[in-house]
């Protein structure tokens, strides 16, 4: 499939205007209209903290400014099914309950409260000690609370659960059918691109592929099993913060490839095993929406071998005619200049404000529907500087909420 960004440039203008006008719209759940249109979204909300338990402390009262901004952003877009990346995990689920009660259920700055009766969160690899020296320095660091510890954890983090994930839904989640791939080993992926000669044998034997986790969360949009849509969510490592071996870029590629294989049919996915020992991938013909901060732009940035194209060009997906877009992304790229000037991708599709020096603003957050679903409206929540809601995104120097933007895609069931 052709993903030349110039193909979409004229249509992006219209999509950007639609995205900018989103603040005045309200999504209507399929259950309320019978039209079976559902809004899926992803948002790296940067609700991570530097110490374990700090997020629970911040959310225990309703006056944390950043959390209020996150909640208002979600309320303005009003998704039906949402992945929140960088939401610190705690095993009791306290942070999730506090966020739902103290922030989302409270109207923020004139926005309507939003309620998600169903949610799922689980353990992630970030900040979990591997017990081996993964970076070849300092030996195996197993005491939390430092960069050296994070480098030797299964996924970079200063404590277990940092940079976790949270799924929120207005529709029932089939919790018994959830599959997680937290413990799948990188070496067990055939033809993986793990850097040769970098990891010791001991490291290769234990290193997990997923830097956080990969979750298949079945969401029941109707009364029958045929109305189930699998929400496939993850947050691959950024393809940076490494050396010439490109260990993070290569890991990001294979984290994305896991999903490409998972939706690629029985033969392609046969090697996969989940955390309960289940084998293989998604049943052929099952419908899905793949979402997350994938840390991969199809044209720009440091992605290894344009990894996200494994999904954007996948025969099992059905892309919208125009990717989610915003007018704010166009404005930010123009005002910031710098690295953005040399980008190939259309800035209307950018989803993260990474500044003007390097790598510039990128399209790294994705919501990708499958065949069997009809893509409808979509957008990126990135208001322009003359919009009253610009206060929620800032100018790249001031970051009131997150350096990522909420991305949404409406789908209809066939």
N, C-alpha and C positions, 0 to 999 in steps of 0.2 A: 504494500500500500504506500502511496506517495505521501511523505510527510514533509515535503519542501515547505518551509514556513511562508514563502512568498505566495504559495497557492491560496493561503487563507487570509492574506493581508487585507483585502477589501472587506471580506465578511467579518473580520475581526473588529472593524470599526463599529459595526452594528452590535456585535456581541458585547463589546466593551461598554457601549452606551447602555445596553440592557443590564449589564452587571452593575454599572454605576447607579442605576435606578432601583436596585434591589432593596435599598433601605426602606422604600415605601411599600414593599410587597410583603405578603404573608403567605407562606406555603400552606396548602390545605391537605391534610393527610388523606390517603386513599380511603381509609375507613369512614371518613366524614362525607365524602362525595360519591363513593361508588365508582369513581373513574379510574381507580387503581393507578394513580400517579404518586410516586414516592420519591422523596428527596434524600439522596445519599450524600454524605459530606465527609471531608477529612480536615483536621485542623491541628497543626503543631502549635499548641497553645503556650509552650514554654512554661508550663506549671511544674517546673522542676526546681529543686532547692539544693543548696550546698551541703546540707547535713540531714541525716535520717530523722524523720519526724517533723521537720520544719514545715512541710506542706500541710500536715494535719493541724499544726499550730496556726498557720495563716488562714486556713479555711474554717477554723472553729468559731470565728466571729464573722459577721457579714460586711466587714469594712476594709478588706484588703483590696487596694486599688487595682492591682493587676488582675486579680481574680474577678473583680467586678467587670473589668473591660472584656475579659474572655467571655464571661457570661452574657454580656450585652451583645457581643459579636455573634454568639450562637443564637441569641434571641432574635436579632435582626434578620438572620438568614432563615431561621426556623426549620432546620433539617428534621427529617423523620428518623434517620439512622445516621449516627455520627461516630467517627473514630477520633479520639483525642490522643495525639502523640505528645510525648514528654509530660506525662502526668505520673508523678512518683508513686510507685506501687507500695502498698502496705498490706500484709497478709490478712488483716481483719477487714479490709475494704473501707476503713474509716474515712479516708480522704475523699473517696468517691461519694459516700453518703453525705458528707458535709458539703461538698460542692453542689450536689443536687438540691439539698435543703436550703442552704444559706445563700446561694447565688443564683442558680438557674430557676428556682421556684419563686424568686423575688424579682419583680420587674426592675430593670436597671435603666436609669436615666430616661424614663418614658417608654422603654421597650416592654413588650408583654412578657410575663413569666412563661417559662416553657417547662414542661414536665416529661420526663422519660421514665415510664413505669418499669422499664427493663434495662439492666446494664450487666456488663461482664468485664471483669479484669482478672489478671492472673500473673504469676511470676514471670520475670524476664531475666535475661542473662547479664544485663548491665549491673556492674558492681558485685557480681558473684565470683568469689575467688576461684581461680582455676587450679591453684596449687603448684603450678609450674611457672618457669620464667618464659613468658611469651615474647617479650621484647628484647631478650638477650642482654638485659642490664639489671644490676642490683640483685640478681638471684630471684627466687620466687617470693614476691611480697604478698603477704596474706593478712596484713592488718589494715582495715579500712581507713579511709580518710586522707588519701594523698593521691597525687598524680601517678606515682610509681605503682600504687595498688591498682588504680584504674587501668594502667597499661597491662597488668597481668591478670585482670579479670576476664571472664568469658566475653563480656562486652564492656566497653569503657564506662566506668562509673566509680564514684568514690565510696559508694555504699550499695548494698543489694536493693534493687528496685528503682534506683535513680533512672530518670528518663523512661518510665514505664508507659503503658498504654491503657486506654479505657474506651470501651464501646458502650454507647448510649442508644437506646431504641424506644420508639413509641409502639413498636410491634413486638410480640412475644419472641423471645430467643429460645431456640431448642437447645437448652443447656446440656442435655445428655449427649447430643450429637456433635458438640464442639470438638474440634481437633486442634491440638497445639503441637508445635515442632521446635520447642525450646532446646531440646537435648540432641537433636539430629547433628551428627558429626560432619564437619566439612569434608573430611577425607572420604566419606562414604558417598559423596556425589561423584558419579562417573565423569571423567574428563573435566574435573574441576580446574580452576585457574589459580590454585594456591601457589604462592611464589616458591619456586624451586630453591632449595638450599637456605631458606631464611629460618624456618622453624626447626627446632630440634625434633628428634623422633618422639621424645616424651610429649612435646607440645602438640605435634600432629596427632598423636593418639587420643588427645582429650579435647582438642579445640572444637567447639561447637560452631556451626555455620551461622546461625542467627545471632546478630549482635544484641537484639532484644528478644523477640520471639516471632513466630509466624502463626497466626490464628485463622482457622476456618470457623466462622460464627454463623450458623444457619439462622436466618430471620424469617419468621412465618408472617407473610403479608396477607394471608387469607386463611380460610378454614381447612383447606386441603393441602396435602403434601406437595401438590403441583405448584402451590403458591410460595414455596420456600425459595429464598434467594440467599446464597452463601456469601457472606461478607468476608472477603479475604483481606486481612489487614497485617501490616508489618511496618517496620521503621529501620531499613537497612543503614549500616554505618555510613557516615560521610566518606567519600572517596578521597580524603585528604588526611592531614596530620600523620603522615608516614614518610618514608624515604624512597629511594629509587626502586626498591623492591615492589612498591605500590601495593602493599598488603591490604590496605583499607579499600583501595579502588577495586582490587580483585575480589575482595570479600563482598563488597557492595554488588558487584556483578553477579556473583553466584547466589547471593540472597535474593536478587531479583529473578535469577534463573530458576530458583526453586519454584516460584509461582508459575513461570512459563511451563515448567515440566508438570506441575500439579494439575494444570488445566489442559495438558497436552495429550491426554489419552492414556490408556492402560499401559502400553508398552513404554512410553516415555517416562511415566511416573512410577514404574514398578519398584524402583530402588528406594523410594521414600518410606520412612517409618515415622509415626507420630509418637508422642510421649506415653501413650498407652500400649504401644506395640502394633497398632494398626498399620497395614501396609498400603502403598499405592496412593493415588491422587483422587481428584474429584471424579465422580461418576460421569461418563460421557453424556452430554445433553443437559446436565444440571446447570442452572442459571446462577450467575455470580456477579458481584460488583467488587472489583479489586481496588483497594484504597490505601493511602498512606503517604507519609513523607518518605519518598523513595530515595531522596538525595541523589537524583539522577535526572539531568536535563537531556533531551534527545539530541541537542546540537552543541551546547556550550558547557563550560565548566570542566571538571576533572574526571568525569565519568569514564570508566574503563570500557572501551569498545562500544560506546553508546548503549549501555546496558538496558535502559528502559525501552529501547526499541524492540527488545525481546517480547515485551507486552503490547506495545502500541501496534506492532505489526503481526501480532499473533492471530491465527485464523479463528480462534475461539472467541475473540472479542468483537464487539460492535461499537465502533467509535461514533460519537456525534459528528455531524457535518462540520462543526466548528468546535475547537476545544474551548473549555471554560476560559473566559477572558475578562479583562477589566480595563477601564480608562485610567485608573490610578497607576497601573503598571507602566503604561505608556508614558505618563507624565513623569513618574519617578526616574525612568531610564533617561529621559530627555534632560531632566534637571541635574541628575547626578553625573551623567557623562562617564568619563573614565572607561573602565572595562566594558561597560554597556555598549559603547560605540562600536566595538569590534564584534559584538555578538551576531550570530547568524539567525537565531530564533527571534520570532516576533515578540516584542516586549509586552504586547497585550496579553500573552499567555503566561507571563511570569507569575510566580506564586510566592517568591521569597525575596526580601529586600536585604541583600548581602553587602550593600555599599558599593561605592564606585571604584575602589582600588582593585580588589580581587576577591572573589571571582566575578563580581557584578551580580545583578539580579538574575534569578534563574527560575525555570519551570521545573520544580522538583516535587511538588505535591500533586498527586494524581487520583482521580476517581474514574475507573475504567469499567464500563458495563460489558456484559457478555452478549453473545448471540442469544436470541430468545427474549431479549429485553429491547424496548424501543427507547433510545435516548431522546429526551425532550429538552427543556430549557436547562441552562447551566450558567455558571459564572464564578468569578473570583471576587471575594469581598475585599476590594481595594479602592475606597473612595478617593476622589481627587481632592486637591487642597482647598477647593471652594465649597466642598460638601461639609455640612455640620458634623458628619460622622468621621471626618478625617482625623479627629482627635483619637480615634481608636487604632490608627495605624502608624501615625507619625511620619517623619521625613527621612528615616534611615539613620539619622544621628540620634534623635530621640525615639526610643522604642517603648511606647506606653503599654503594649500588650505582648507582642511577639514579633520576631523578624519574619515569620511566615504568615500567610493569609489563608483564611478559610476558603476551601474550594468545594463547590457543590454541583451535583448532576442529578436532574430529575429523570426518572425512568418510568416507563409504563410496561406492565406485563402483557405479553401477547396472549 
